Amino acid sequence: MASYDDLSTVTRAFMKRFPFARHRIDPVPRARLEKPLAQCRFALVTTSGLHTPEQKDFDYRKALGDTSFREIPNNIDISTLGESHRSPSWDHRGLAADRNLAFPLDRFRELEARGSIGPLNHRHFSFMGSIIGVKPLVGKTAPEVARMLAEDKVDAVLLTPV
Amino acid sequence: MCGQTVCLVQAAIEREGIATVSISLLREVTSILQPPRAMHVPFPMGFPLGAPNDPELQHRVIAAALKLLYRTDVPVLEEYTE
């Protein structure tokens, strides 16, 4: 189980002092899912820093974090995705062995094929976590992704960190 | 910080009227941020779906998370148990 105790001393001290409460989501938004999963269009969002081979790496040099995102086409072979997440706080070997570990697109294809969920959206989205200055994320890139998913008429989204 | 990013993107998507659920690796962070629906998993950082190349486990985690999509008593923070 992951907890602050599993982090390095420096990271743990940082996490304990970081003012997460400043970014508390309040009020908590609430969307009501009115259809069975078998009729829902799904999209995935990950913060694991994945990108297609043609896309630029996330920028590890930005002190406050890279708040940009990458659009991942649904027809991608996920084994071709690159990973440029800068954080040393997690073991990158699992994701290197299997992209589904944090971006379970093959699993969702299986659910779609079984008819357990409706169609997968034609695109998914990837961010790189490790964002300290969240203003450009909250003010710009997160709402942009949300609007694109709404334009695509996506019904439900699973989000995965690393 | 990944957990924080997930929560903030999740809230933006839910505000567009789309139902969302996220995986949480650090309960401490998710409980403060309070996204609409999250499932905390007992896995190490970097392993949100449990283990690489273990489709059965990954499917069990996904199924448990998707069940939460119908919850409207937000914020929901459930614990995943095997």
gemmi code that builds the backbone of each chain (N, CA, C; Angstrom):
import gemmi

chains = {
    "A": [
        ("MET", (0.840, -1.191, 0.000), (0.000, 0.000, 0.000), (0.876, 1.241, 0.000)),
        ("ALA", (0.505, 2.189, -0.837), (1.280, 3.430, -0.875), (0.756, 4.393, 0.183)),
        ("SER", (1.639, 5.024, 0.863), (1.259, 6.102, 1.771), (2.467, 7.024, 1.863)),
        ("TYR", (2.330, 8.107, 2.581), (3.452, 9.026, 2.713), (4.691, 8.298, 3.238)),
        ("ASP", (4.472, 7.263, 4.047), (5.603, 6.554, 4.651), (6.464, 5.835, 3.622)),
        ("ASP", (5.886, 5.572, 2.442), (6.657, 4.874, 1.402), (7.535, 5.821, 0.592)),
        ("LEU", (7.345, 7.111, 0.768), (8.071, 8.078, -0.053), (9.442, 8.356, 0.549)),
        ("SER", (10.330, 8.909, -0.269), (11.648, 9.276, 0.252), (11.468, 10.374, 1.302)),
        ("THR", (12.474, 10.543, 2.138), (12.371, 11.524, 3.232), (12.063, 12.914, 2.681)),
        ("VAL", (12.760, 13.270, 1.607), (12.571, 14.614, 1.040), (11.157, 14.761, 0.469)),
        ("THR", (10.729, 13.756, -0.283), (9.388, 13.828, -0.884), (8.312, 13.827, 0.193)),
        ("ARG", (8.520, 12.995, 1.208), (7.527, 12.916, 2.286), (7.387, 14.269, 2.979)),
        ("ALA", (8.520, 14.893, 3.254), (8.485, 16.202, 3.929), (7.767, 17.217, 3.040)),
        ("PHE", (8.034, 17.139, 1.737), (7.396, 18.063, 0.795), (5.882, 17.835, 0.772)),
        ("MET", (5.490, 16.550, 0.662), (4.059, 16.224, 0.565), (3.319, 16.643, 1.835)),
        ("LYS", (3.967, 16.436, 2.991), (3.290, 16.765, 4.257), (3.086, 18.265, 4.398)),
        ("ARG", (3.996, 19.030, 3.799), (3.886, 20.486, 3.941), (3.119, 21.134, 2.790)),
        ("PHE", (2.965, 20.404, 1.685), (2.326, 21.026, 0.518), (0.867, 21.368, 0.840)),
        ("PRO", (0.455, 22.582, 0.511), (-0.912, 23.014, 0.885), (-1.987, 22.460, -0.048)),
        ("PHE", (-2.158, 21.136, -0.010), (-3.174, 20.529, -0.875), (-4.562, 21.129, -0.618)),
        ("ALA", (-4.816, 21.492, 0.635), (-6.155, 21.989, 0.986), (-6.506, 23.248, 0.195)),
        ("ARG", (-5.476, 23.957, -0.261), (-5.716, 25.161, -1.050), (-6.436, 24.814, -2.359)),
        ("HIS", (-6.228, 23.572, -2.811), (-6.811, 23.171, -4.089), (-8.007, 22.233, -3.912)),
        ("ARG", (-8.530, 22.201, -2.706), (-9.688, 21.332, -2.439), (-10.826, 21.668, -3.407)),
        ("ILE", (-11.478, 20.643, -3.904), (-12.553, 20.830, -4.871), (-13.832, 21.113, -4.089)),
        ("ASP", (-14.296, 22.326, -4.168), (-15.443, 22.724, -3.364), (-16.162, 23.858, -4.086)),
        ("PRO", (-17.415, 23.690, -4.473), (-18.239, 22.500, -4.243), (-17.806, 21.332, -5.136)),
        ("VAL", (-18.153, 20.128, -4.692), (-17.818, 18.930, -5.461), (-18.837, 18.785, -6.594)),
        ("PRO", (-18.370, 18.811, -7.856), (-19.336, 18.672, -8.958), (-19.918, 17.264, -8.990)),
        ("ARG", (-21.110, 17.141, -9.520), (-21.770, 15.826, -9.543), (-22.545, 15.654, -10.834)),
        ("ALA", (-22.096, 14.712, -11.655), (-22.829, 14.366, -12.874), (-23.541, 13.048, -12.606)),
        ("ARG", (-24.725, 12.929, -13.147), (-25.509, 11.706, -12.931), (-25.439, 10.845, -14.183)),
        ("LEU", (-25.013, 9.601, -14.016), (-24.935, 8.680, -15.148), (-26.294, 8.001, -15.289)),
        ("GLU", (-26.966, 8.273, -16.400), (-28.357, 7.818, -16.537), (-28.492, 6.531, -17.350)),
        ("LYS", (-27.385, 6.067, -17.952), (-27.488, 4.882, -18.808), (-26.680, 3.737, -18.244)),
        ("PRO", (-26.977, 2.506, -18.676), (-26.115, 1.388, -18.273), (-24.729, 1.528, -18.902)),
        ("LEU", (-23.724, 0.934, -18.260), (-22.349, 1.041, -18.769), (-22.255, 0.569, -20.216)),
        ("ALA", (-23.065, -0.436, -20.566), (-23.024, -1.007, -21.915), (-23.405, 0.011, -22.983)),
        ("GLN", (-24.000, 1.136, -22.551), (-24.373, 2.176, -23.528), (-23.535, 3.437, -23.375)),
        ("CYS", (-22.546, 3.386, -22.487), (-21.763, 4.600, -22.213), (-20.506, 4.678, -23.072)),
        ("ARG", (-20.282, 5.851, -23.634), (-19.030, 6.113, -24.350), (-17.963, 6.456, -23.310)),
        ("PHE", (-16.839, 5.767, -23.372), (-15.787, 5.920, -22.372), (-14.534, 6.570, -22.941)),
        ("ALA", (-13.860, 7.313, -22.084), (-12.517, 7.815, -22.401), (-11.633, 7.626, -21.176)),
        ("LEU", (-10.339, 7.569, -21.408), (-9.360, 7.424, -20.331), (-8.527, 8.698, -20.209)),
        ("VAL", (-8.178, 9.024, -18.981), (-7.244, 10.120, -18.730), (-6.196, 9.598, -17.762)),
        ("THR", (-4.932, 9.782, -18.112), (-3.864, 9.352, -17.216), (-2.943, 10.530, -16.924)),
        ("THR", (-2.273, 10.492, -15.788), (-1.278, 11.527, -15.490), (0.116, 10.908, -15.452)),
        ("SER", (0.281, 9.824, -16.214), (1.536, 9.079, -16.170), (2.567, 9.544, -17.200)),
        ("GLY", (2.300, 10.653, -17.880), (3.313, 11.205, -18.783), (3.513, 10.403, -20.049)),
        ("LEU", (2.476, 9.697, -20.496), (2.583, 8.927, -21.741), (2.322, 9.837, -22.939)),
        ("HIS", (2.938, 9.492, -24.065), (2.718, 10.242, -25.298), (3.044, 9.351, -26.483)),
        ("THR", (2.507, 9.714, -27.644), (2.793, 8.916, -28.846), (4.240, 9.202, -29.273)),
        ("PRO", (4.795, 8.320, -30.110), (6.188, 8.522, -30.536), (6.398, 9.856, -31.256)),
        ("GLU", (5.331, 10.365, -31.911), (5.473, 11.619, -32.669), (5.382, 12.850, -31.775)),
        ("GLN", (4.794, 12.695, -30.602), (4.577, 13.866, -29.741), (5.823, 14.197, -28.921)),
        ("LYS", (5.884, 15.477, -28.521), (7.022, 15.914, -27.705), (6.952, 15.291, -26.317)),
        ("ASP", (8.114, 15.048, -25.730), (8.177, 14.631, -24.333), (7.554, 15.720, -23.459)),
        ("PHE", (7.075, 15.357, -22.283), (6.711, 16.371, -21.301), (8.013, 17.029, -20.834)),
        ("ASP", (7.907, 18.293, -20.416), (9.107, 19.077, -20.108), (9.444, 18.978, -18.620)),
        ("TYR", (10.450, 18.181, -18.311), (10.825, 17.956, -16.908), (11.522, 19.178, -16.318)),
        ("ARG", (11.931, 20.139, -17.184), (12.715, 21.281, -16.687), (11.845, 22.362, -16.058)),
        ("LYS", (10.543, 22.332, -16.315), (9.679, 23.379, -15.763), (9.536, 23.168, -14.260)),
        ("ALA", (10.051, 24.111, -13.495), (10.106, 23.932, -12.041), (8.717, 23.688, -11.448)),
        ("LEU", (7.712, 24.387, -11.959), (6.371, 24.257, -11.380), (5.556, 23.154, -12.044)),
        ("GLY", (6.177, 22.480, -13.013), (5.494, 21.370, -13.667), (4.988, 21.745, -15.047)),
        ("ASP", (4.845, 20.737, -15.887), (4.359, 20.912, -17.253), (2.865, 20.617, -17.242)),
        ("THR", (2.064, 21.637, -17.505), (0.605, 21.468, -17.411), (-0.030, 21.148, -18.771)),
        ("SER", (0.793, 20.872, -19.773), (0.242, 20.544, -21.092), (-0.310, 19.121, -21.099)),
        ("PHE", (-0.994, 18.776, -22.176), (-1.540, 17.416, -22.288), (-1.273, 16.884, -23.680)),
        ("ARG", (-1.385, 15.582, -23.817), (-1.216, 14.921, -25.113), (-2.506, 14.159, -25.421)),
        ("GLU", (-2.941, 14.269, -26.676), (-4.131, 13.545, -27.120), (-3.661, 12.190, -27.645)),
        ("ILE", (-4.193, 11.122, -27.100), (-3.777, 9.779, -27.496), (-4.900, 9.160, -28.336)),
        ("PRO", (-4.648, 8.873, -29.616), (-5.712, 8.290, -30.441), (-6.105, 6.898, -29.962)),
        ("ASN", (-7.397, 6.612, -30.081), (-7.908, 5.336, -29.564), (-7.322, 4.137, -30.298)),
        ("ASN", (-6.886, 4.340, -31.543), (-6.395, 3.188, -32.312), (-4.895, 2.939, -32.131)),
        ("ILE", (-4.302, 3.563, -31.121), (-2.852, 3.433, -30.919), (-2.491, 2.036, -30.392)),
        ("ASP", (-1.322, 1.564, -30.793), (-0.743, 0.378, -30.152), (-0.024, 0.904, -28.913)),
        ("ILE", (-0.563, 0.603, -27.737), (-0.043, 1.294, -26.544), (1.393, 0.918, -26.211)),
        ("SER", (1.874, -0.186, -26.774), (3.278, -0.530, -26.502), (4.231, 0.449, -27.191)),
        ("THR", (3.691, 1.259, -28.125), (4.550, 2.242, -28.801), (4.617, 3.566, -28.042)),
        ("LEU", (3.795, 3.726, -27.009), (3.761, 5.004, -26.293), (5.062, 5.231, -25.526)),
        ("GLY", (5.541, 6.464, -25.583), (6.694, 6.837, -24.773), (6.238, 7.298, -23.403)),
        ("GLU", (7.149, 7.338, -22.448), (6.817, 7.812, -21.090), (7.895, 8.787, -20.657)),
        ("SER", (7.488, 10.034, -20.349), (8.487, 11.024, -19.949), (8.105, 11.695, -18.630)),
        ("HIS", (7.535, 10.908, -17.728), (7.180, 11.459, -16.415), (8.458, 11.675, -15.612)),
        ("ARG", (8.599, 12.855, -15.030), (9.880, 13.223, -14.417), (10.060, 12.720, -12.989)),
        ("SER", (8.979, 12.264, -12.367), (9.058, 12.006, -10.927), (9.868, 10.760, -10.585)),
        ("PRO", (10.796, 10.878, -9.634), (11.520, 9.713, -9.130), (10.776, 9.045, -7.969)),
        ("SER", (9.561, 9.550, -7.645), (8.843, 9.047, -6.468), (8.133, 7.728, -6.711)),
        ("TRP", (8.127, 7.270, -7.951), (7.467, 5.989, -8.231), (8.365, 5.133, -9.113)),
        ("ASP", (8.167, 3.852, -9.027), (8.952, 2.861, -9.752), (8.438, 2.788, -11.189)),
        ("HIS", (9.255, 3.228, -12.133), (8.822, 3.311, -13.536), (8.839, 1.953, -14.244)),
        ("ARG", (9.374, 0.921, -13.601), (9.567, -0.359, -14.301), (8.262, -1.067, -14.642)),
        ("GLY", (7.260, -0.920, -13.762), (5.980, -1.571, -14.042), (5.339, -1.015, -15.302)),
        ("LEU", (5.304, 0.316, -15.396), (4.695, 0.964, -16.559), (5.516, 0.685, -17.817)),
        ("ALA", (6.827, 0.524, -17.658), (7.672, 0.193, -18.807), (7.321, -1.191, -19.334)),
        ("ALA", (6.964, -2.089, -18.435), (6.645, -3.467, -18.829), (5.248, -3.574, -19.438)),
        ("ASP", (4.335, -2.694, -19.012), (2.940, -2.808, -19.460), (2.253, -1.456, -19.300)),
        ("ARG", (1.991, -0.797, -20.424), (1.346, 0.535, -20.384), (-0.046, 0.461, -19.768)),
        ("ASN", (-0.670, -0.732, -19.821), (-2.012, -0.873, -19.225), (-2.023, -0.624, -17.725)),
        ("LEU", (-0.867, -0.705, -17.112), (-0.793, -0.533, -15.665), (-1.325, 0.841, -15.230)),
        ("ALA", (-1.097, 1.863, -16.083), (-1.622, 3.194, -15.755), (-2.466, 3.781, -16.891)),
        ("PHE", (-2.555, 3.046, -17.987), (-3.374, 3.510, -19.122), (-4.000, 2.258, -19.737)),
        ("PRO", (-5.071, 1.764, -19.096), (-5.568, 0.410, -19.404), (-6.410, 0.323, -20.674)),
        ("LEU", (-5.870, 0.814, -21.762), (-6.643, 0.857, -23.009), (-6.951, -0.545, -23.533)),
        ("ASP", (-5.992, -1.472, -23.416), (-6.283, -2.843, -23.881), (-7.414, -3.462, -23.056)),
        ("ARG", (-7.422, -3.179, -21.759), (-8.497, -3.722, -20.908), (-9.844, -3.135, -21.343)),
        ("PHE", (-9.869, -1.839, -21.653), (-11.122, -1.217, -22.077), (-11.552, -1.718, -23.456)),
        ("ARG", (-10.592, -2.045, -24.316), (-10.956, -2.655, -25.608), (-11.631, -4.003, -25.369)),
        ("GLU", (-11.120, -4.745, -24.388), (-11.732, -6.039, -24.070), (-13.149, -5.842, -23.528)),
        ("LEU", (-13.338, -4.849, -22.673), (-14.685, -4.562, -22.147), (-15.631, -4.154, -23.279)),
        ("GLU", (-15.118, -3.357, -24.200), (-15.931, -2.924, -25.344), (-16.310, -4.140, -26.206)),
        ("ALA", (-15.329, -5.015, -26.454), (-15.586, -6.199, -27.293), (-16.608, -7.131, -26.651)),
        ("ARG", (-16.573, -7.199, -25.311), (-17.538, -8.041, -24.593), (-18.925, -7.405, -24.510)),
        ("GLY", (-19.008, -6.124, -24.838), (-20.276, -5.418, -24.694), (-20.532, -4.954, -23.274)),
        ("SER", (-19.504, -4.986, -22.415), (-19.689, -4.531, -21.034), (-19.772, -3.015, -20.941)),
        ("ILE", (-19.125, -2.345, -21.895), (-19.218, -0.881, -21.980), (-19.590, -0.535, -23.419)),
        ("GLY", (-19.983, 0.725, -23.609), (-20.279, 1.184, -24.956), (-18.984, 1.467, -25.711)),
        ("PRO", (-19.070, 2.307, -26.745), (-17.886, 2.554, -27.569), (-16.810, 3.340, -26.826)),
        ("LEU", (-15.568, 3.047, -27.150), (-14.477, 3.878, -26.645), (-14.424, 5.150, -27.476)),
        ("ASN", (-14.112, 6.244, -26.822), (-13.986, 7.507, -27.557), (-12.811, 7.425, -28.538)),
        ("HIS", (-12.817, 8.288, -29.536), (-11.749, 8.212, -30.550), (-10.432, 8.764, -30.032)),
        ("ARG", (-10.467, 9.400, -28.838), (-9.222, 9.927, -28.262), (-9.282, 9.870, -26.744)),
        ("HIS", (-8.087, 9.818, -26.168), (-7.915, 9.819, -24.721), (-6.866, 10.886, -24.410)),
        ("PHE", (-6.609, 11.119, -23.110), (-5.704, 12.229, -22.800), (-4.685, 11.844, -21.733)),
        ("SER", (-3.498, 12.423, -21.897), (-2.414, 12.153, -20.971), (-1.790, 13.459, -20.475)),
        ("PHE", (-1.616, 13.539, -19.183), (-0.896, 14.643, -18.554), (0.332, 14.054, -17.880)),
        ("MET", (1.224, 14.922, -17.427), (2.282, 14.477, -16.535), (1.977, 15.076, -15.165)),
        ("GLY", (1.777, 14.211, -14.175), (1.524, 14.720, -12.816), (2.706, 15.567, -12.387)),
        ("SER", (3.046, 15.578, -11.134), (4.236, 16.320, -10.736), (4.056, 17.820, -10.994)),
        ("ILE", (2.800, 18.274, -10.928), (2.513, 19.697, -11.153), (2.381, 20.399, -9.803)),
        ("ILE", (3.237, 21.382, -9.602), (3.217, 22.113, -8.329), (2.404, 23.404, -8.495)),
        ("GLY", (2.632, 24.100, -9.610), (1.863, 25.312, -9.904), (0.649, 24.936, -10.733)),
        ("VAL", (-0.498, 24.793, -10.070), (-1.665, 24.213, -10.754), (-2.509, 25.232, -11.521)),
        ("LYS", (-2.185, 26.528, -11.389), (-3.048, 27.555, -11.983), (-3.293, 27.334, -13.487)),
        ("PRO", (-2.239, 27.099, -14.295), (-2.503, 26.884, -15.733), (-3.292, 25.602, -16.003)),
        ("LEU", (-3.174, 24.631, -15.086), (-3.931, 23.384, -15.224), (-5.410, 23.650, -14.966)),
        ("VAL", (-5.691, 24.255, -13.823), (-7.082, 24.493, -13.422), (-7.747, 25.525, -14.327)),
        ("GLY", (-6.974, 26.543, -14.732), (-7.552, 27.633, -15.513), (-7.636, 27.348, -17.008)),
        ("LYS", (-6.781, 26.450, -17.504), (-6.715, 26.292, -18.954), (-6.761, 24.849, -19.434)),
        ("THR", (-5.725, 24.068, -19.122), (-5.621, 22.778, -19.822), (-6.644, 21.739, -19.354)),
        ("ALA", (-6.956, 21.705, -18.062), (-7.960, 20.733, -17.603), (-9.341, 21.059, -18.202)),
        ("PRO", (-9.784, 22.336, -18.155), (-11.074, 22.648, -18.800), (-11.066, 22.409, -20.307)),
        ("GLU", (-9.911, 22.595, -20.961), (-9.838, 22.327, -22.411), (-10.118, 20.860, -22.697)),
        ("VAL", (-9.455, 19.986, -21.929), (-9.671, 18.546, -22.103), (-11.125, 18.201, -21.795)),
        ("ALA", (-11.658, 18.790, -20.745), (-13.047, 18.508, -20.361), (-14.007, 18.914, -21.477)),
        ("ARG", (-13.751, 20.068, -22.085), (-14.631, 20.531, -23.178), (-14.542, 19.595, -24.382)),
        ("MET", (-13.321, 19.119, -24.677), (-13.177, 18.204, -25.822), (-13.929, 16.903, -25.568)),
        ("LEU", (-13.863, 16.418, -24.334), (-14.578, 15.178, -24.004), (-16.086, 15.398, -24.096)),
        ("ALA", (-16.538, 16.592, -23.696), (-17.967, 16.900, -23.792), (-18.384, 16.999, -25.259)),
        ("GLU", (-17.539, 17.624, -26.094), (-17.842, 17.717, -27.532), (-17.931, 16.321, -28.158)),
        ("ASP", (-17.106, 15.418, -27.647), (-17.114, 14.035, -28.155), (-18.309, 13.231, -27.635)),
        ("LYS", (-19.100, 13.854, -26.753), (-20.252, 13.192, -26.133), (-19.842, 11.959, -25.316)),
        ("VAL", (-18.729, 12.115, -24.621), (-18.280, 11.054, -23.713), (-19.204, 11.044, -22.491)),
        ("ASP", (-19.566, 9.835, -22.054), (-20.455, 9.700, -20.889), (-19.695, 9.494, -19.594)),
        ("ALA", (-18.548, 8.807, -19.667), (-17.854, 8.446, -18.431), (-16.351, 8.362, -18.681)),
        ("VAL", (-15.592, 8.712, -17.635), (-14.130, 8.761, -17.745), (-13.504, 8.096, -16.519)),
        ("LEU", (-12.485, 7.267, -16.774), (-11.642, 6.735, -15.690), (-10.319, 7.480, -15.737)),
        ("LEU", (-9.895, 7.964, -14.569), (-8.622, 8.684, -14.474), (-7.649, 7.879, -13.619)),
        ("THR", (-6.396, 7.812, -14.086), (-5.395, 7.023, -13.373), (-4.116, 7.825, -13.155)),
        ("PRO", (-3.659, 7.863, -11.901), (-2.372, 8.511, -11.589), (-1.257, 7.472, -11.699)),
        ("VAL", (-0.059, 7.839, -11.313), (1.002, 6.872, -11.066), (1.595, 7.167, -9.699)),
    ],
    "B": [
        ("MET", (2.116, 14.108, -6.401), (1.474, 15.232, -7.081), (0.578, 14.739, -8.213)),
        ("CYS", (0.842, 13.517, -8.644), (-0.001, 12.914, -9.670), (-1.439, 12.836, -9.193)),
        ("GLY", (-1.588, 12.499, -7.918), (-2.920, 12.383, -7.335), (-3.660, 13.700, -7.386)),
        ("GLN", (-2.939, 14.788, -7.105), (-3.561, 16.104, -7.158), (-3.986, 16.436, -8.581)),
        ("THR", (-3.113, 16.142, -9.549), (-3.427, 16.445, -10.949), (-4.666, 15.667, -11.391)),
        ("VAL", (-4.717, 14.386, -11.025), (-5.881, 13.570, -11.365), (-7.153, 14.215, -10.810)),
        ("CYS", (-7.133, 14.582, -9.555), (-8.336, 15.147, -8.918), (-8.787, 16.437, -9.606)),
        ("LEU", (-7.831, 17.297, -9.957), (-8.195, 18.591, -10.540), (-8.727, 18.429, -11.976)),
        ("VAL", (-8.118, 17.520, -12.746), (-8.631, 17.256, -14.096), (-10.004, 16.598, -13.984)),
        ("GLN", (-10.133, 15.687, -13.026), (-11.402, 14.988, -12.822), (-12.531, 15.975, -12.545)),
        ("ALA", (-12.267, 16.942, -11.671), (-13.309, 17.915, -11.327), (-13.727, 18.717, -12.558)),
        ("ALA", (-12.750, 19.085, -13.389), (-13.068, 19.858, -14.600), (-13.964, 19.039, -15.527)),
        ("ILE", (-13.682, 17.751, -15.653), (-14.483, 16.883, -16.542), (-15.894, 16.706, -15.975)),
        ("GLU", (-15.971, 16.488, -14.678), (-17.296, 16.302, -14.055), (-18.132, 17.573, -14.199)),
        ("ARG", (-17.499, 18.723, -14.142), (-18.240, 19.993, -14.309), (-18.853, 20.112, -15.700)),
        ("GLU", (-18.329, 19.360, -16.665), (-18.919, 19.341, -18.015), (-20.089, 18.360, -18.094)),
        ("GLY", (-20.448, 17.756, -16.962), (-21.593, 16.842, -16.949), (-21.228, 15.406, -17.262)),
        ("ILE", (-19.929, 15.094, -17.223), (-19.467, 13.735, -17.520), (-19.137, 13.035, -16.198)),
        ("ALA", (-19.653, 11.827, -16.016), (-19.394, 11.087, -14.769), (-17.950, 10.594, -14.764)),
        ("THR", (-17.283, 10.761, -13.649), (-15.857, 10.409, -13.553), (-15.587, 9.571, -12.321)),
        ("VAL", (-14.568, 8.725, -12.434), (-14.065, 8.014, -11.262), (-12.556, 7.923, -11.428)),
        ("SER", (-11.842, 8.048, -10.304), (-10.382, 7.984, -10.388), (-9.841, 6.935, -9.439)),
        ("ILE", (-8.635, 6.497, -9.768), (-7.877, 5.627, -8.884), (-7.033, 6.522, -7.988)),
        ("SER", (-6.942, 6.157, -6.717), (-6.111, 6.911, -5.769), (-5.018, 6.010, -5.219)),
        ("LEU", (-3.787, 6.504, -5.277), (-2.666, 5.768, -4.682), (-2.301, 6.327, -3.314)),
        ("LEU", (-2.581, 7.603, -3.124), (-2.294, 8.244, -1.833), (-3.602, 8.771, -1.252)),
        ("ARG", (-4.146, 8.012, -0.336), (-5.433, 8.384, 0.254), (-5.368, 9.760, 0.910)),
        ("GLU", (-4.199, 10.050, 1.502), (-4.039, 11.344, 2.186), (-4.359, 12.510, 1.235)),
        ("VAL", (-3.843, 12.418, 0.011), (-4.035, 13.504, -0.950), (-5.490, 13.539, -1.434)),
        ("THR", (-6.030, 12.383, -1.795), (-7.383, 12.332, -2.357), (-8.424, 12.794, -1.331)),
        ("SER", (-8.211, 12.440, -0.066), (-9.213, 12.817, 0.942), (-9.239, 14.329, 1.155)),
        ("ILE", (-8.124, 14.989, 0.918), (-8.117, 16.460, 1.047), (-8.726, 17.101, -0.202)),
        ("LEU", (-8.331, 16.603, -1.370), (-8.797, 17.212, -2.627), (-10.280, 16.959, -2.865)),
        ("GLN", (-10.786, 15.837, -2.411), (-12.174, 15.384, -2.551), (-12.765, 15.494, -3.966)),
        ("PRO", (-12.221, 14.675, -4.881), (-12.846, 14.590, -6.207), (-14.190, 13.861, -6.084)),
        ("PRO", (-15.033, 13.922, -7.116), (-16.379, 13.328, -7.000), (-16.365, 11.848, -6.589)),
        ("ARG", (-15.587, 11.032, -7.292), (-15.562, 9.591, -6.970), (-14.141, 9.066, -7.119)),
        ("ALA", (-13.637, 8.416, -6.101), (-12.291, 7.848, -6.175), (-12.273, 6.514, -5.457)),
        ("MET", (-11.387, 5.651, -5.915), (-11.188, 4.357, -5.261), (-9.709, 4.230, -4.897)),
        ("HIS", (-9.449, 4.158, -3.609), (-8.068, 3.999, -3.158), (-7.665, 2.539, -3.279)),
        ("VAL", (-6.478, 2.311, -3.858), (-6.007, 0.946, -4.079), (-4.777, 0.652, -3.217)),
        ("PRO", (-4.623, -0.609, -2.784), (-3.521, -0.967, -1.880), (-2.248, -1.334, -2.642)),
        ("PHE", (-1.902, -0.544, -3.643), (-0.757, -0.857, -4.490), (0.309, 0.225, -4.366)),
        ("PRO", (1.551, -0.114, -4.721), (2.622, 0.896, -4.617), (2.461, 2.008, -5.652)),
        ("MET", (3.106, 3.116, -5.389), (3.161, 4.221, -6.348), (3.679, 3.676, -7.681)),
        ("GLY", (3.047, 4.087, -8.772), (3.453, 3.607, -10.093), (2.670, 2.389, -10.548)),
        ("PHE", (1.832, 1.825, -9.660), (1.103, 0.580, -9.963), (-0.403, 0.732, -9.723)),
        ("PRO", (-1.044, 1.740, -10.333), (-2.456, 2.007, -10.016), (-3.405, 0.847, -10.326)),
        ("LEU", (-3.073, 0.043, -11.346), (-3.957, -1.085, -11.697), (-3.447, -2.397, -11.098)),
        ("GLY", (-2.490, -2.315, -10.186), (-2.080, -3.495, -9.445), (-0.755, -4.088, -9.853)),
        ("ALA", (-0.692, -4.617, -11.076), (0.536, -5.274, -11.517), (0.590, -5.263, -13.042)),
        ("PRO", (1.803, -5.164, -13.597), (1.918, -5.213, -15.056), (1.631, -6.618, -15.558)),
        ("ASN", (1.081, -6.700, -16.763), (0.830, -7.989, -17.423), (-0.009, -8.943, -16.573)),
        ("ASP", (-0.937, -8.374, -15.820), (-1.884, -9.176, -15.046), (-3.298, -8.698, -15.403)),
        ("PRO", (-3.774, -9.087, -16.598), (-5.070, -8.577, -17.067), (-6.221, -8.882, -16.112)),
        ("GLU", (-6.199, -10.050, -15.460), (-7.318, -10.384, -14.560), (-7.391, -9.407, -13.398)),
        ("LEU", (-6.238, -9.141, -12.788), (-6.220, -8.177, -11.677), (-6.631, -6.790, -12.186)),
        ("GLN", (-6.095, -6.395, -13.315), (-6.437, -5.073, -13.856), (-7.944, -4.973, -14.108)),
        ("HIS", (-8.542, -6.041, -14.611), (-9.993, -6.028, -14.840), (-10.772, -5.933, -13.526)),
        ("ARG", (-10.290, -6.612, -12.495), (-11.001, -6.528, -11.205), (-10.961, -5.106, -10.649)),
        ("VAL", (-9.814, -4.461, -10.779), (-9.687, -3.086, -10.280), (-10.595, -2.152, -11.088)),
        ("ILE", (-10.568, -2.312, -12.399), (-11.404, -1.458, -13.263), (-12.885, -1.667, -12.933)),
        ("ALA", (-13.293, -2.921, -12.798), (-14.714, -3.203, -12.522), (-15.157, -2.555, -11.213)),
        ("ALA", (-14.305, -2.641, -10.208), (-14.653, -2.036, -8.908), (-14.762, -0.518, -9.039)),
        ("ALA", (-13.874, 0.072, -9.827), (-13.911, 1.533, -10.000), (-15.166, 1.946, -10.781)),
        ("LEU", (-15.485, 1.209, -11.824), (-16.626, 1.605, -12.667), (-17.956, 1.523, -11.911)),
        ("LYS", (-18.011, 0.610, -10.940), (-19.245, 0.514, -10.127), (-19.565, 1.831, -9.426)),
        ("LEU", (-18.511, 2.577, -9.101), (-18.719, 3.828, -8.359), (-19.343, 4.925, -9.226)),
        ("LEU", (-19.324, 4.735, -10.549), (-19.800, 5.798, -11.441), (-21.253, 6.191, -11.183)),
        ("TYR", (-22.031, 5.254, -10.627), (-23.454, 5.552, -10.387), (-23.709, 6.228, -9.054)),
        ("ARG", (-22.658, 6.362, -8.252), (-22.845, 7.002, -6.941), (-23.036, 8.516, -7.127)),
        ("THR", (-24.017, 9.042, -6.431), (-24.236, 10.492, -6.500), (-24.031, 11.159, -5.142)),
        ("ASP", (-23.640, 10.343, -4.138), (-23.388, 10.890, -2.804), (-21.940, 11.373, -2.718)),
        ("VAL", (-21.591, 12.265, -3.633), (-20.213, 12.719, -3.735), (-19.831, 13.661, -2.590)),
        ("PRO", (-18.560, 13.744, -2.177), (-17.437, 12.982, -2.705), (-17.412, 11.545, -2.166)),
        ("VAL", (-17.098, 10.612, -3.051), (-17.003, 9.201, -2.699), (-15.526, 8.810, -2.690)),
        ("LEU", (-15.054, 8.220, -1.593), (-13.686, 7.685, -1.550), (-13.767, 6.295, -0.945)),
        ("GLU", (-13.785, 5.301, -1.826), (-13.932, 3.911, -1.390), (-12.569, 3.230, -1.354)),
        ("GLU", (-12.503, 2.146, -0.598), (-11.266, 1.363, -0.508), (-11.428, 0.130, -1.393)),
        ("TYR", (-10.429, -0.157, -2.218), (-10.460, -1.387, -3.018), (-9.888, -2.530, -2.191)),
        ("THR", (-10.617, -3.619, -2.121), (-10.082, -4.796, -1.440), (-10.176, -5.982, -2.377)),
        ("GLU", (-9.162, -6.815, -2.353), (-9.115, -8.007, -3.220), (-10.053, -9.068, -2.686)),
    ],
}
model = gemmi.Model(1)
for chain_id, residues in chains.items():
    chain = gemmi.Chain(chain_id)
    for i, (resn, *xyz) in enumerate(residues, 1):
        res = gemmi.Residue()
        res.name, res.seqid = resn, gemmi.SeqId(i, " ")
        for name, pos in zip(("N", "CA", "C"), xyz):
            atom = gemmi.Atom()
            atom.name, atom.element = name, gemmi.Element(name[0])
            atom.pos, atom.b_iso = gemmi.Position(*pos), 0.0
            res.add_atom(atom)
        chain.add_residue(res)
    model.add_chain(chain)
structure = gemmi.Structure()
structure.add_model(model)
structure.setup_entities()
